[in-house]
Amino acid sequence: VIEKSGPPENLVNEIDAIRKTREIISGFENYSVPLQVGCLEIEDAPRYIMEYASGDLLSDRIIAREASVEDFCLVAGYMGLINARLEPKTRSERNYNKTIEDRLRESGVPEIVVQRVSKNLYPAIHSLTGIVRVCNRDGHPRNWIMDEFGGVVALDLEAERVVPITFDPANLLDQYDYLTEKDKDEVLAVHIES
């Protein structure tokens, strides 16, 4: 099984997102999402349990230098479908400047540097204002299993907040230095088309 822990409200959102995703992908042979087994209290923490999904994480294929552009395109098509059709429960969005500042402070970065980085990133963050928002898919390669039948399984739907539509494909394409710019353009075109 696959186990995920977190605040109860996030687990409820995850279960709801999986149910909705199963409805969205019902007509697609190559897309899957693990079924819910249940929610349990283990060691005083709520745990969401999903059925086991077999195959290779896309990230493992990347590390082994075995991932293909077709693997990325399959994921991008699935992710685009979810981005287009999965509606978040809320329209809450992370305060990006605050998140960056908090993470820098947690890493021990001096406050003067935190403030300078935040100030210099503000124009880039502000440029996201007019971009379409979608349900966060947390689309990095560790959240996709390439199964033995040529399909893809979505893990960790993270449907409790919205992000600019550019975030998920950026997570997919740039967490690892693997694809060429031409490959990235091809994968992005599949995401946009989907």
WOZI-V796670 format. One record per backbone hydrogen bond with DSSP energy under -1.0 kcal/mol. CO is the residue of the C=O (numbers start at 1). NH is the residue of the N-H. If there is no record, write none. Layout:
BEGIN
CO_NH, CO_NH
END
This chain:
BEGIN
2_50, 4_48, 7_11, 8_12, 9_13, 10_14, 11_15, 12_16, 13_17, 14_18, 15_19, 16_20, 17_21, 18_22, 19_23, 20_24, 21_25, 25_28, 30_152, 32_154, 35_51, 38_49, 40_47, 42_45, 45_42, 47_40, 48_4, 49_37, 49_38, 50_2, 56_146, 57_61, 58_62, 59_63, 60_64, 61_66, 61_67, 62_65, 68_72, 69_73, 70_74, 71_75, 72_76, 73_77, 74_78, 75_79, 76_80, 77_81, 78_82, 79_83, 80_84, 81_85, 82_86, 92_162, 94_96, 95_99, 96_100, 97_101, 98_102, 99_103, 100_104, 101_105, 102_106, 103_107, 104_109, 105_108, 110_114, 111_115, 112_116, 113_117, 114_118, 115_119, 116_120, 117_121, 118_122, 121_125, 122_126, 123_127, 125_128, 126_129, 128_131, 132_165, 134_163, 140_143, 141_59, 143_155, 144_58, 145_153, 146_56, 147_150, 151_147, 152_32, 153_145, 161_136, 163_134, 164_167, 166_170, 167_171, 168_172, 169_173, 170_174, 176_178, 180_184, 181_185, 182_186, 183_187, 184_188, 185_189, 186_190, 187_191, 188_192, 189_193, 190_194
END
